[in-house]
Amino acid sequence: MFLTEGGELAILGRASSRHVLSDGSIWRASAVAKVNSPDDAASCTAVVDFLYAALDGSSPLFGHIEWDDFDELTNLDTVLRRRRRTSLREGRQFLRGYAWVTVCPAELAARLGGAAALEDSGAFHRVLPLRAGGVLLQASATMGGYTNQVMERVFETLAPVLPPGEPRPDPTHPDTRFVPRDAATVR
């Protein structure tokens, strides 16, 4: 845990991952991390490394780290009005969302050309392949560095595996960050 100058803890965000097992059950992992600021590179790296270590032996369906987002919905589920159950069921056909850190399942990473192609795309600060399949994608060195321009690069790179549909802001989730374009038009 890290303290701010005033001695109070600052919340970075939640690392969350869900897995659909071969028997159809869902395994979910999540953690809340505390850091000095979204621009603290050491703390941000530690959070990403923690998620990587937690997932490295699994083949996750999806995972993400976002700033101050503790909702169960992904950004795309929210703006595409997708039901969580549909999103989970289709999680190895369409990537459930994109964020500062996105965990992409093996099936979708392969459709994107694999870890090497994702690294060569220039859209990510770090690309970490998971031993059991899939890849962890860190968009920028810090959460504060996840600007709209960086988010746009991530969206364009991941568009071939994102669900189609015209995203619309949801007034019940006004802070949801997304690129206001249908991924199907980018493919």
Steps between C-alpha positions, in 0.01 A plus 500: 500500500613852430412823681442838344678804641201561725523148638186376324489200270428567134315241292655414166237259382395141488666216319231257399494178303233241414548148370244266349619148584450191285205396718328832422565653842646848536809577706560863587791679662518862600714725714498862605835676496604818674770735369623856535366620168399374154830648379718297740683268257638268768159441658331456162763247395454313828124473444549368145768256617265376773221432249747331264629272775145413606394410144818353351402139561145539368334560167271790594186601318555868580657732750552873534629779720331838482515816706240520774270250327345254741203402285465143377425618146775562249513828312365332184228308681382835632504705179382216273227410751624140502381267771777364720383143439523551120838669534635211709354234271657667194826587679716278280335633182505872587721689741281629783660845513823696505664697778833626630581133554308241301531123523423344164421125476722272292241451224470873438871571539562243225251678271696821561825331394626400845710678759774597254256671263334681790838620621598609146175698470644774722164535677624358831762593755538133598374174353529207741415153364341266755649149520163325480370723221391855447685825539502791744509836321611815684413809296728756670762506774256657745128523535528876469668444163194319366386802301225507239768480230647184657150354544433565130816305402397211724148501354627497141739213572236292679209590268518173299399306813266753664122447479322697228255775581472875527601600855280752678573678827303362793372773734513255791875455441616852403871433562526201267787556258465371146570580137170609339533284190366162395793256500351332191578814297872477588559139398 
